[in-house]
Amino acid sequence: MNVIEWLFDAQLHIGNQAILWREIVGNMFGLASALGGMRRRIWAWPVGIVGNALLFTVFLGAVFDTPNPINLYGQAGRQLMFIAVSIYGWYQWSRSRNSPTHVAVAPRWAGNRVRILLGLGMVGGTLLLTPIFTALGSFEPVWADAWIFTGSLLATYGMAKGWTEFWLIWVAVDIVGVPLLVSAGYYASALLYVFYGVFTLIGFFVWMRVQRRAKLATALS
């Protein structure tokens, strides 16, 4: 068995529960990407893409004949969305790669108008996608799957734009994501979502501090 076959089929057994190692590894890549995003490093994007590719196969359990036969179409679909938006973010941040500080983006507030649009987008996207995911046969409650997909899209786009508020969108995603993943039996992802929730709050305050320092440096210059 080569490394790729092992990664695809290997399982961790805890009691009577079987967890795919690629679910664990995919989420660890996601956590590493979040760390890179907090530090505003370009490598966050390609690292995240690797994790997305792995998790896409995990959340289509029935399709890929995994130990968990539950399909979460919103979770699987958002991995493809992540890859597409990450390519955009990678391009956006790489435009500043020659910065002396090697920092790809300067955090800033999105502003009230954008915040309103993001809020409407969260609600509207959830309402739009819920019947679509229902027709595909996604796991109940389907609105939660749609909420996670929509929030993930907006948060990833916000990260690419450098809006500090994107961290708070992730918090909203994690609050819904943890109970959904537990009920669907994706325990490794649910546990990582708990860490994500704490991490995203830390990231939010880190970016706020960066903004304050930049504002102070501008005032003193």
RAGIQUI-V871769 format. One record per residue. N is the residue number from 1. RES is the residue in one letter. SS is DSSP state (hx for helix, st for strand, lp for the rest). D_CENTER is the distance of its C-alpha to the mean C-alpha in Angstrom with 1 decimal. Layout:
n=N res=RES ss=SS d_center=D_CENTER
n=N res=RES ss=SS d_center=D_CENTER
This chain:
n=1 res=M ss=lp d_center=31.0
n=2 res=N ss=lp d_center=29.0
n=3 res=V ss=hx d_center=25.8
n=4 res=I ss=hx d_center=23.7
n=5 res=E ss=hx d_center=25.5
n=6 res=W ss=hx d_center=25.1
n=7 res=L ss=hx d_center=21.3
n=8 res=F ss=hx d_center=21.2
n=9 res=D ss=hx d_center=23.7
n=10 res=A ss=lp d_center=23.7
n=11 res=Q ss=st d_center=23.2
n=12 res=L ss=st d_center=23.3
n=13 res=H ss=st d_center=25.8
n=14 res=I ss=st d_center=25.8
n=15 res=G ss=lp d_center=28.8
n=16 res=N ss=lp d_center=28.6
n=17 res=Q ss=st d_center=24.9
n=18 res=A ss=st d_center=23.6
n=19 res=I ss=st d_center=20.1
n=20 res=L ss=st d_center=19.1
n=21 res=W ss=hx d_center=18.7
n=22 res=R ss=hx d_center=16.2
n=23 res=E ss=hx d_center=13.9
n=24 res=I ss=hx d_center=14.4
n=25 res=V ss=hx d_center=14.4
n=26 res=G ss=hx d_center=11.2
n=27 res=N ss=hx d_center=9.4
n=28 res=M ss=hx d_center=11.6
n=29 res=F ss=hx d_center=10.6
n=30 res=G ss=hx d_center=6.9
n=31 res=L ss=hx d_center=8.8
n=32 res=A ss=hx d_center=11.2
n=33 res=S ss=hx d_center=8.9
n=34 res=A ss=hx d_center=8.0
n=35 res=L ss=hx d_center=11.8
n=36 res=G ss=hx d_center=12.7
n=37 res=G ss=hx d_center=11.0
n=38 res=M ss=hx d_center=13.0
n=39 res=R ss=lp d_center=16.0
n=40 res=R ss=lp d_center=15.5
n=41 res=R ss=lp d_center=16.1
n=42 res=I ss=lp d_center=15.9
n=43 res=W ss=hx d_center=15.3
n=44 res=A ss=hx d_center=11.6
n=45 res=W ss=hx d_center=11.1
n=46 res=P ss=hx d_center=13.2
n=47 res=V ss=hx d_center=12.0
n=48 res=G ss=hx d_center=8.4
n=49 res=I ss=hx d_center=10.3
n=50 res=V ss=hx d_center=12.4
n=51 res=G ss=hx d_center=9.8
n=52 res=N ss=hx d_center=8.6
n=53 res=A ss=hx d_center=12.4
n=54 res=L ss=hx d_center=13.2
n=55 res=L ss=hx d_center=10.9
n=56 res=F ss=hx d_center=12.3
n=57 res=T ss=hx d_center=15.6
n=58 res=V ss=hx d_center=14.8
n=59 res=F ss=lp d_center=14.0
n=60 res=L ss=st d_center=17.1
n=61 res=G ss=lp d_center=19.3
n=62 res=A ss=lp d_center=22.5
n=63 res=V ss=lp d_center=22.1
n=64 res=F ss=lp d_center=21.7
n=65 res=D ss=lp d_center=24.1
n=66 res=T ss=lp d_center=22.0
n=67 res=P ss=lp d_center=23.4
n=68 res=N ss=lp d_center=21.2
n=69 res=P ss=lp d_center=22.5
n=70 res=I ss=lp d_center=20.2
n=71 res=N ss=st d_center=18.2
n=72 res=L ss=lp d_center=15.0
n=73 res=Y ss=hx d_center=15.1
n=74 res=G ss=hx d_center=12.3
n=75 res=Q ss=hx d_center=9.9
n=76 res=A ss=hx d_center=11.7
n=77 res=G ss=hx d_center=11.9
n=78 res=R ss=hx d_center=8.4
n=79 res=Q ss=hx d_center=8.3
n=80 res=L ss=hx d_center=11.2
n=81 res=M ss=hx d_center=10.0
n=82 res=F ss=hx d_center=7.2
n=83 res=I ss=hx d_center=10.4
n=84 res=A ss=hx d_center=12.5
n=85 res=V ss=hx d_center=10.8
n=86 res=S ss=hx d_center=10.2
n=87 res=I ss=hx d_center=13.9
n=88 res=Y ss=hx d_center=14.8
n=89 res=G ss=hx d_center=13.1
n=90 res=W ss=hx d_center=14.8
n=91 res=Y ss=hx d_center=18.0
n=92 res=Q ss=hx d_center=17.8
n=93 res=W ss=hx d_center=17.4
n=94 res=S ss=hx d_center=19.9
n=95 res=R ss=lp d_center=22.5
n=96 res=S ss=lp d_center=22.9
n=97 res=R ss=lp d_center=23.0
n=98 res=N ss=lp d_center=26.8
n=99 res=S ss=lp d_center=26.3
n=100 res=P ss=lp d_center=28.6
n=101 res=T ss=lp d_center=25.9
n=102 res=H ss=lp d_center=23.4
n=103 res=V ss=lp d_center=20.8
n=104 res=A ss=lp d_center=19.1
n=105 res=V ss=lp d_center=18.5
n=106 res=A ss=lp d_center=20.4
n=107 res=P ss=lp d_center=18.4
n=108 res=R ss=st d_center=20.1
n=109 res=W ss=lp d_center=20.1
n=110 res=A ss=lp d_center=19.2
n=111 res=G ss=lp d_center=22.4
n=112 res=N ss=hx d_center=23.6
n=113 res=R ss=hx d_center=23.8
n=114 res=V ss=hx d_center=20.2
n=115 res=R ss=hx d_center=19.1
n=116 res=I ss=hx d_center=21.3
n=117 res=L ss=hx d_center=19.9
n=118 res=L ss=hx d_center=16.3
n=119 res=G ss=hx d_center=17.7
n=120 res=L ss=hx d_center=19.7
n=121 res=G ss=hx d_center=16.8
n=122 res=M ss=hx d_center=14.9
n=123 res=V ss=hx d_center=18.1
n=124 res=G ss=hx d_center=19.4
n=125 res=G ss=hx d_center=16.4
n=126 res=T ss=hx d_center=16.4
n=127 res=L ss=hx d_center=20.2
n=128 res=L ss=hx d_center=20.2
n=129 res=L ss=hx d_center=17.8
n=130 res=T ss=hx d_center=19.2
n=131 res=P ss=hx d_center=22.5
n=132 res=I ss=hx d_center=21.0
n=133 res=F ss=hx d_center=18.9
n=134 res=T ss=hx d_center=22.0
n=135 res=A ss=hx d_center=24.2
n=136 res=L ss=hx d_center=22.1
n=137 res=G ss=lp d_center=22.5
n=138 res=S ss=lp d_center=19.1
n=139 res=F ss=lp d_center=19.2
n=140 res=E ss=lp d_center=20.5
n=141 res=P ss=lp d_center=19.7
n=142 res=V ss=hx d_center=18.4
n=143 res=W ss=hx d_center=17.6
n=144 res=A ss=hx d_center=14.9
n=145 res=D ss=hx d_center=13.2
n=146 res=A ss=hx d_center=13.8
n=147 res=W ss=hx d_center=12.6
n=148 res=I ss=hx d_center=9.1
n=149 res=F ss=hx d_center=9.2
n=150 res=T ss=hx d_center=10.8
n=151 res=G ss=hx d_center=8.8
n=152 res=S ss=hx d_center=5.5
n=153 res=L ss=hx d_center=8.2
n=154 res=L ss=hx d_center=10.0
n=155 res=A ss=hx d_center=7.7
n=156 res=T ss=hx d_center=6.9
n=157 res=Y ss=hx d_center=10.7
n=158 res=G ss=hx d_center=11.6
n=159 res=M ss=hx d_center=10.5
n=160 res=A ss=hx d_center=12.5
n=161 res=K ss=hx d_center=15.3
n=162 res=G ss=lp d_center=15.4
n=163 res=W ss=st d_center=15.4
n=164 res=T ss=lp d_center=15.2
n=165 res=E ss=lp d_center=14.4
n=166 res=F ss=hx d_center=10.8
n=167 res=W ss=hx d_center=10.3
n=168 res=L ss=hx d_center=12.2
n=169 res=I ss=hx d_center=10.2
n=170 res=W ss=hx d_center=7.4
n=171 res=V ss=hx d_center=10.5
n=172 res=A ss=hx d_center=11.6
n=173 res=V ss=hx d_center=8.7
n=174 res=D ss=hx d_center=9.3
n=175 res=I ss=hx d_center=13.0
n=176 res=V ss=hx d_center=13.1
n=177 res=G ss=hx d_center=10.8
n=178 res=V ss=hx d_center=12.9
n=179 res=P ss=hx d_center=16.2
n=180 res=L ss=hx d_center=15.1
n=181 res=L ss=hx d_center=14.0
n=182 res=V ss=hx d_center=17.2
n=183 res=S ss=hx d_center=19.4
n=184 res=A ss=hx d_center=18.2
n=185 res=G ss=lp d_center=19.0
n=186 res=Y ss=lp d_center=15.6
n=187 res=Y ss=hx d_center=16.6
n=188 res=A ss=hx d_center=14.8
n=189 res=S ss=hx d_center=11.3
n=190 res=A ss=hx d_center=12.7
n=191 res=L ss=hx d_center=14.1
n=192 res=L ss=hx d_center=11.0
n=193 res=Y ss=hx d_center=9.4
n=194 res=V ss=hx d_center=12.7
n=195 res=F ss=hx d_center=12.3
n=196 res=Y ss=hx d_center=8.9
n=197 res=G ss=hx d_center=10.9
n=198 res=V ss=hx d_center=13.7
n=199 res=F ss=hx d_center=11.9
n=200 res=T ss=hx d_center=10.4
n=201 res=L ss=hx d_center=14.0
n=202 res=I ss=hx d_center=15.4
n=203 res=G ss=hx d_center=13.4
n=204 res=F ss=hx d_center=14.7
n=205 res=F ss=hx d_center=18.2
n=206 res=V ss=hx d_center=18.1
n=207 res=W ss=hx d_center=17.4
n=208 res=M ss=hx d_center=20.1
n=209 res=R ss=hx d_center=22.5
n=210 res=V ss=hx d_center=22.0
n=211 res=Q ss=hx d_center=22.9
n=212 res=R ss=hx d_center=25.9
n=213 res=R ss=hx d_center=27.2
n=214 res=A ss=hx d_center=27.0
n=215 res=K ss=hx d_center=28.9
n=216 res=L ss=hx d_center=31.4
n=217 res=A ss=hx d_center=32.0
n=218 res=T ss=hx d_center=32.6
n=219 res=A ss=hx d_center=35.0
n=220 res=L ss=hx d_center=36.9
n=221 res=S ss=lp d_center=37.2
